[in-house]
Amino acid sequence: MFKDIFPTLGFCPFHAALYIFNAFLTFRFIKFLYILCQSVWGHFIARPLNLDHYRQAWTVFTGCTDGIGRAYLEELVSTRNIKNLYLIGRNKTKLAALTKHFEGEYGCQVRTAVFDFEKDPLEDLPAELKTMNVGIL
C-alpha cells in the first residue's frame, strides 16, 4: 500500500514513522495557532459582553465567599456595575462580611441566605428566590 502512494521512495518503516510524526506535529501546531488566535481575539480584540440589561435584575451567587466565586463577584460588581446581589453561602460570618463590603464600597443592594447545596434539600431554599427577577446565576 505504501509503495502505491509513494512509488519512488520504496517502503521504509522509518520514513513511514517520520511522515506520521510530522503529520502529528503539523496538526498540533495548527491547533496551537488556533487556540492562540482565539485567546488574542477574546482578550484583546473582542468587545466585552454587554450586561446592561441585567443591571436591574438580581444576580445570584453561590460559593462567593472565597476563591473563584469571590473573584467573579468582585469583577462583576467593580467593572460591570452589577448592583443587586443575592449571595448564597455556607458561612454566615463570611456572608455578613461580604454584605458589609459590597454595600459600603460599591453601594450594592445585598441579600444573603445561608444554605449548603450538598447537605440541605432544595426545598429549604428561600421562597423569595422563586419570585425574584433573576438575571444572572
N, C-alpha and C positions, 0 to 999 in steps of 0.2 A: 504494500500500500504506500509506503513512504517513497519507494522508487518511482511510483506513478506520479506522485506530486512533485518531487524534486529529482528528475532522472539524471541530471548531471552530477549530483552530489554522491549518489550511491547511498547505501544505508550505513549510518554510523550512529550508534546509541548516544555517543557524546554530543553530536550535533543535534539529535532529536531532543535530548535533555536541555541543551542550550537554547533551542528555539522555544521550548515550553517555559523555561525560566525567564527568557526575555519577554515573552508574551505576558507572563505574570507580573514582571516588573513594570511593563508598559501599562497594564491595567491598573496597578496600584498607584502609579504616578498620575495617571489621568484622574483617578478617584481623589487623590490628594489635591490636585488642582481644582477639581470641582468643589470640594469642601472648603478650600481656601477662598475661592471666589464667593461662595455662599456666605462665609464669615465676613469678608470685606464688605459685601453688599449689606448684610444685616446690621453691621456695627457702624459703618461709615457713610453709606450712600442712601439707604432707605430711610424714609421719614418715620418717626415713632408713631405707633398706633394711636389714633385719636380716641381718647376716652372721655371726651366732653359729655356725651350723652349718659354716662354713668355717674356723673358728679352728684346728681340729686338722689340717686338710688343708694341703698345701703350696700356696703361691701363686707362680706362675711369672711373672717379669717379663722382658720383652725391651726393650732400649733404655732402661734405667732409670738410666744413668749421668749423663744430662743432660736438661734441658728438661722437657717434659710428663711423660715417664716417671718422672723423679726426683720431680716434684711429686706424681704419683699414688701412688708408693711411699710417700712421706712421709705422705700423707693416710691411706692405709690402715693404716699402722703406728701413727701417733700417735692417730688418732681412732677407728679401728675395731678396734684391738687385735689385728691380724693378726701372728703371731709366727713362722711358718715360711715362710721366703723362699728361693726358688731364683732367683738372678739370672743372666741370660744377657746378655753384652755382648761388645764387640769389644776393649776396652781392659782388660788385666789389672790395670794400676795403679789405674784408677778403680774396678774391681770390688773390689780389696783395700781401698781407702779406704771404699767403701760398706759392706763387711763389717765393718770396724772400727767405723764409725759406728753401725750398727744393732745390732751385738752389744753395744757399750758403752753406748749411750744408752737403748736400748729393751729390751735383753735378748732379742733375737731369735736364732733359730737360722737361720744363713745358709749356704747352699751356693752356689757360683758355677761358671760354665762360660764359657770364652772361645769364642765362636762368632760367625761372621759369616753371617747368613742370605743375604746377597747373593752371597757367593763360595763358601762351604763347602757341600758336598752334605748333604742332610738325614740321610743315613746316618751322618754323623760326629757327630750329636747324642749326648750321653752316654746310655748304655744305662740308667742309673738312672732317667731320666725315664719310661721305659716301665713301671716297677714302682712308681713313687711314687703316692701318693694326692693327685692334683692337684685342688684345689677351685676356684681362680681362675686364669685365664690372662691 
